[in-house]
Every structure is written in structure tokens, then in C-alpha cells.
């Protein structure tokens, strides 16, 4: 039964939002649900929301396969506007793939592979229209048992309280996740579920030495794959031999060091980071 605690202000005015449920046929009442809405752990003054999708209709992403997708979004601005205003920092932190000014090219570039103008904008609009129910973790556990998940389809999992991810992965058979916030000890709890997003060979080496999994994108000036690194089997250069839900090497806990060629809409501008490599004391 809905209550005033489920009251949400939508684009069409106040609306009582039900909780996620299980139908009499054992299916999810909705394809998506709100996992979290509250302050960003990266930028606490900004409200964010986490939406899981794929509870009824599996993702059609050809690389990842049928993973539950989690969209980490700023509440105040639609994602395409947030990357221009800079509000995406609340969900992406200081990620090197965010929109930035390229002095050599004399224009703005963004090397993130996620085309947020499609799925993320649509999810943000659906949220503000009141289309997603509040999460009921008991119902979620029933529905998601044996499924696979993706932490941060867009947005960094470190921007979300770790308890949300504890609950998210609990019924799953496996997951993938990546974080660019490893330089901040306060945000490292998420490494129990996520790969270190390595912006340089030095980052990957530091991760490997610390027993942490890493994921390194090879830009035009990046050192080649090392013998202790594994080429992503879902990548184009590996022949797309498996999908992510079949591989699951990028789950943080396994300690795999993965590499992949720069890809996606901004891949052509990806470069090896020149900052000091990460350290893990």
C-alpha cells in the first residue's frame, strides 16, 4: 500500500509512487526502480538518484548482454545539460573522460564512451514523470536472484552509499563495476565490487601490486598491453568472443587487470594520463 512517504514531485505535479512489486505471475511490476535518492558521496551538496532497469525486459546492449543496468544521475539537470554545466561532477567526480577544453584542438572534447543522449536522458525523464517505483528490497531479491548486474551504466558507483551496492549485489550471480575515485581513500569501499579505472599504465601497476583489479583504456599514446594484463574478451579487438555477463572478470574482487582499446563516441580523443600514478598504502 502506498503512503505519503512515497509522495514524489513529478513534472506533472505531486504523485504517489508505489513500491516495486512482484506480479502473481512472478514478474516485476515495473522494468525499473529507484535504488537510491539522496546526497552524492562525491559531492554531498548535490542530490542524485540511482535507477535500476532491466527487471522485466533484459538489456539489449550487445557488449554487456542482459545485465541489470544502474543509471546514476543528478536529479536537478538532465544528463546532457549536466555534462555542459559541470553538475555531472556529482556522479562522475574528476573522471578524466568528462567534458574538458582541449587547448590543442581549441574545442571541448569528451572521451566518455557513454552516449547519455539516449538511455540516460530517457531514464532521467521517466524518473521525473514518476514512472519508476520505489525499491522494495524483498521484492528485488526475489526478482533479481540469479541475474547479473552492472554498477554504473553511467555515473561512478562511488557516488552512491555502499549499503545500496551491498543490497544490489546480494541476490546476483555476478556483476561488473568501475570507479575513477580510487585516489580518495574515503571512497575506496566500492573497490570491493569495482575495478580501478586506470588512466595510465602506472595506475594499473599500482592496482596490480595492491591486489586490486583494474581496467585500462588504451588511448593513442598509451603503452601497449602488458603480459600481466588481459585483453577484454568482449572488445572488438578480441573478436567479441563473449559478453560481459558471461565473463565477469570486472567484478573488483577477482583482481583481474583488463585492457581495452578506446571506444565509444569519444574514443578517438582518449589519451594516457600524465598525472602521478595512484598509490594504495
Secondary structure, DSSP 4 states (H G I P E B T S, - for coil): ---GGGEEEETTEEEEPPBP-B-TTS-BSSSEEEEEEEE-SSSTTSEEEEEEE-SSS----TTT-SEEEEEEEESSS-HHHHHHHTTTHHHHTT-TTS-EEETTTTEEE------TTTHHHHHHHHHHTT-SEEP-HHHHHHHHTT-EEEEEEES-GGGS-HHHHHHHHHT-SEEEEEES-TT-GGGGGGGGT-EEEESSHHHHHHHHHTT--EEEEE-TTPPPPPTTSEE-TTSTTTT--S-HHHH---SSTT--EEEEE--STTGGG-----SPPP---
